[in-house]
């Protein structure tokens, strides 16, 4: 059964805590060509953690999603504060919207990132375009 609007509201388990440290921030900066320094992570670093929450979505056998058939179409962030070295972050993903057109699924998901102490840090909203396998 492919993903449908009936799956809107589906929530996936909270990820294991991810420790943000300076070495990870520096590696990310180097990978994306960011020449800034300091303990605060670049904004898009949130997707390192957000991608861990996507694992539940793509592992859900009921949805029939394949990462190799998915294009990341849009990304938005709503910040309470930047991620910084020393943060221990957990993430939870919720399916917000699903539209099916032929063999194409347009899926909007939200990943909420918060500290293990419960401080809300960021909400990352992604739109994915997924092509289903032909029967």
Phi, psi and omega in degrees: 000125179284166175297140180222172176302341177296341181275355178300134181097348179297132183241137181256157183301151177297138178289163171295150178302139178247122179272115175279123177230168186298322181297319179294319178298314181296319177298318179296314178303315180297318183296327182258004177075024179273121184264007179286168178225169176120175186280349180272133181281148172302152184305319183287352175301334179304331181285343172300316179281319179302322180297330176296325178288331177296334181306319179297320179297311184284341178272352182286108185295337181291333186274335179067030181273143175235123181302326181290350178246023186238137175244134178276107189267330185205150179214132176225148178234139171240117188254138165265326173193163179286152170290147180214159179306135181101343178292138169250114191244138172240156184225149175223135183252139176231137174280120183263325186203141176223129173233132179248129177225107183061233179261021180247133176247131174251117189238127175249127179234152175242134174244119177265126178252129178216161178286163177294344175273357176097004178283121177289124183255314189202149169240123179251121180249126182237144170248128181244141173247121187238132176257124179283151175292144176287143181289000000 
